[in-house]
Amino acid sequence: MENSNRRIQDVPLSILDLVPVLSEKTVADSFRNCLDLARKAEQFGFNRFWMSEHHNMEGVASSATVVLIGYVAGNTSTIRVGAGGIMLPNHAPLVVAEQFGTLETLYQDRIDLGLGRAPGTDPLTTRALRRDMKGSVEEFPSNVQELIQYLSDQVPASRVKAVPGHGTNVPVWLLGSSTYSAQLAAMLGLPFAFASHFAPALLMEALRIYRDNFQPSATLKEPYVMVGANVVAADSDEKAQHLATSVFNFFLNVVRGTSNRLQPPVDSLDSIWSAQEKYAVEQMLNYNFVGSSETVRAQMQHFVDMTQADEIMVVSNIYDHAARVRSYEIISQFRQK
């Protein structure tokens, strides 16, 4: 479905920050960069700033996602801050409700709760997180509903009450990289975010299923879709292509099953990856927009035409922090009329 009437300047833009750990830098540096980026994002007019739960990854420092949300929300003033997402099978719904109820109470009307079904890590670390693996994924739909109940202002079905949490009505999103969460989000009438920044294959099918089966709820009357994209913008196509080699290297780690810190850009990846690895990385990065302002704007407009997204969440894993901030500054200018 394409409709050029929806223009990129009319689509809210948000940021997913994986809080990358840079080679030759510390985790503390990553946290400082995260907050600086969030403050700049607020100045640039981005809608949301989300962080995602990952574990046992040398290059990603967002494992304690709730703590980082509080850190960012407490040092910004207007931008929405949230989780993209919390991997619900790793946690008891009551604990998540209490955590996000606390955040919402502290930073009213600025907190989002995105929920994922994946572990956010490798199988061995999953066992360390969950201890008991029985039913953790299979119970996802009921756990989502239980969590929403804890956050609602309805009379609790049992004597268990989230304090704080009850009555905060924190906006809950379902996140997905397949059609499963699209179906569940449609059934529950929740907003849906698709992880097309790393799992593009089922994007269009998931959007179709979500929109065709959406059931209005008390919190959402019409379907609302956010889609992810990797974007590296710079002052020239050549500079952006150079910066983007760090992104390719990051995803090469994923393909290889290795865990390394984010590497600085290189002149060429030819000596680093094989032809098969290059193909695998490029398949994951189908929605990877790289170039100058003019180039990236055209690519993102086509993405909007194709998906009819209500919102785009941008990921820019650029090694140099100043260049990363500049990339987001360029992207933010697409919203100017």
N, C-alpha and C positions, 0 to 999 in steps of 0.2 A: 504494500500500500504506500503510494507516494502522493504527497500533497505539498506542493511548493508554497502554499499559502502560509504555512507555519515557518516563520523566519527564526534564524538563530538568535537574533536580538530579542525575541519574545520568549525564549526558553530559559528558565532559571538555571544557573550553573552552580555546581557545588564541588567540593574537594574531598577526595579520599586520601588521607595521609597514612602510609604504612610506617611512618616514623623510621625511615631507613637509617641503618648504622653504616657509616662510611668507613672504608679502609683508611687506616692511619688516624681515625678519630675515635672518640669514646661514645658510650651510650648517653652520657650526660650532654655531650654535644648534640646528639640527636634530639633530646628533649628540648634543649634551647632552640634548635632550629624549628622544631614542631610549633612551639609557642610563637616564635617570630613569624612563621608562615601563617598561622591562624590570625594573628593581628593584622598582617598585610592583607589576608583574604577578606577580613572584615572591612578594611579600608577600600579594597577593590570592589566590594559589593557582592561577593559570593553569598549564596543562600545558606549553605550548610558546610560544616567542617566535621567530617567523620573519621574515626579511626577503627581499625579492625583487629579482632582477637587472633593472634598467631602465637604459637609456642615452639620453642626449641629451634628457632631460626636465627642464625648469627646476624643476618642482615636486616632483621625487623625487630623493633623495640617496643611494639605495642601490645605485649602480652597482658599487662595489667591495664586493660582498656578503660575500665571504670575510673581508675586513679587518674589516668591521663585526661579523660573527659572533664573531671573536676578541675584539674590543673589548667586546662585550656579555657573552660567556661569561666573560671574564677579570675582569669586575667584578660578576658574580652568582655564586651558589653552587649552586642546586638546579634552577632552571627549565631545561628543554631549550631549546637554541638552534639554529637552523638556517636553511636556505635554502628559501624557498617561491616561486620556486626559482632554481636555477642553470639557465640556458638552454644546455643541453648542446651544441647545434650551434655555439655561439660558442667552444667550448673543446675541447682535446684531452682525451680521457678520462683519460689518465695524469696530466695536470696537475691535474685535479679530484681524482683519487684521492690524489695527494700532498698537496694542500691540505687536504682533509678528513681524511686520515690524520693530518696534523699537528695539526689541531684536536682530533680524537678523542684523540690521545696526550696533549695538554695538558689537555683537559677531559673526562675519561673518562666514558662512558655519558651524555653530555648533548648530543651533536651529532646533528642530523638533516640528511639530504641529499635535498631535493626536486628533481626534474629536470623541466624543461619542454622542449618542442619548438619553441616560438616564439622569435623573435629578441629580444623584449623591447624593441623599438625600431622606428624607421622604416626603409624599404629602404636609404636612403642611408647611414645609420649602420651598418646591418647589413653593408654592403660594407666600411666602414671597420674593422669588428670582425673580419670573417672573411677578407677579401682574396679567397680562392677560394671561390666560392659553390657549386661543383659537389658534389652529393651530400650536402650538410650535413644536410638534413632527412631525405632518403631513408635515410641511414645511421643514423638515430636508434636503431632497435631493436638493431642490432649494437653501437653505441657504448654503450648502456645496459648490455648484457651484458658488454662489455669492461671497463667501469668497475666493475661488481659483481665481476668476476673479480679485478681489481687489489686490491679491498678485502677479498676473502675470504682464508681461511687455506689454500686449496687450493694445490697445487704449480702455479706459473705455467706456462701453456701454451707460453710462449717464455722467452727469457732476460731479458725486460723485467720488472722488478719495481718496484712502487711502494714507495719507501722515503722517509719513513714512509707507511703506508697498508696494506701487506700484513698481513692478519690482524686488522685493526681492526674489520672487519665493521660499518662505519657503516651505520645503517638508511637504506635507499634508498626513497624514495617516487616515484611518478609523479604528475605534476600534469597537469590537462587542462581544456579548456573545450569539448571536443567528445567524440565517442565513440572517437576514435583511441587516446588513451592509456588509456581504460577497457579496451579490448580487450587492449592490450599489458600493462597491469598485471595483468589476469586471467590472461593466458598465463604471465607470469613469476612469479605468486604474490607480488606486491608490494602494499603499501598504496597507496590511491588517494585523491588530494585533488582535488576539483572546484572550479573557479573560478567558482562561482555568484554571487560578489559582484560580478562585472562581466559574466558571460556566462551568464545563467540558462536560456537557451532549451532546451538539451539535457541539463539536469541529470538529470531522471528517467530518460531513455533511457540515459544513460551509466551511471547506477547500476544499472539493470536488466541491461545488458550485462555490466558488471563482476561482479555477483553471480552471474548465470546461468552465466558461463564461467570462474569462478575456479578455478585449479589450485593446490592446496596446494604450498608450497615449503619449503625447509629453514628459512626464516626466518619464514614466516607460514602457519598451518594453515587459517585461515578468512578470508574477505574482511573488510577493514577500510577504512571510508570516512570521510573528513573532508570537510565541505562548508563553503564560505565564505559569509559574510553581512556586509553593511554594517549596523552598529548604532550609533545615536546615542541614548544614554540620559541623562536629566537628571532634576532633581527635579520637573519638571512637563512635561506634554505640550507646552505652549506654548513653554517654553524649549528643549526638544529640537527642535521644529520649526524654531525660529529657528537653532539651531546647525547643523542639517542642510542649510541653504542652502549652506554651504561644500562639502558633499559633492556636491550637485547642480551647483554651479559647477565642481567638479573634473571631473565626468563630461561637462559641457558642453564642456570643452576637448578631451576625447577625441572627442566627436561632431564638433567643428569641425576637428580635426586641428591644434590649436594647443597651445603649451607655455607655461603660465604657472604662477607660484607659487600655493600655496593661498591663497585669498582669505578675508578675514573674513566672518562671516555678514551678511546683509542682511535688511531687512524684507520685501522682495518681489523675486522673480525675473522678474516680468511684463515689466519694461522691459529685461531682459537677454537673454532667450531668445525665440525665435519659437514658435508652436504646434507646428511640426514638430520643432524641437529639443527642446522639452519632452517630446514623445511619445517621441523616440529615447532621451532620458536615462532616462525612466521605464521603458522596456523593458529597459534595461541594469540598472536598479535594482529589478527585480522582488522581490528578496529584500533589501529595505532596511527595517530595523525601527527606528522612531523613536518616542520617547515617554518617559513616566515608567516607573519600575520595573514597575508593574503592567501597563502597556500592552505594554512590550517583552517581559516574561516570557510573556505570552499569545501574542504573535507568534512568539517563539522556540519555545514548546511546540508550536505548530501546525507549525512548520518541522520539528521532530523527528518529530512524528506522520507527516508527509508523506514524509520522506526516510529515516526510521529510521537516521539518521546515528550512527556510533560516536563522532564528535567534531565540534565546530563550531569553525571558525576565524573570528574576528571582526576586522573592519576598521572603525576609527573615525577617519575623516579630519576631525577637529574642529580648528578653527583655534586656539582658546585651549588651551594645554597643560594648564592646571589643569582645564578643563572636560573635556578628553579623558581625563585620569586619573580624574576623577569618573565618567565614563561607564563606564569599565572596572571601577571599584569597584562600581558598581550591578550590572553584568552578573555580576561574580564572586559576588555574593550569591545568585544563582539556584542555585548549587551547594550552598548550605547546606541541610541536611536540615530 
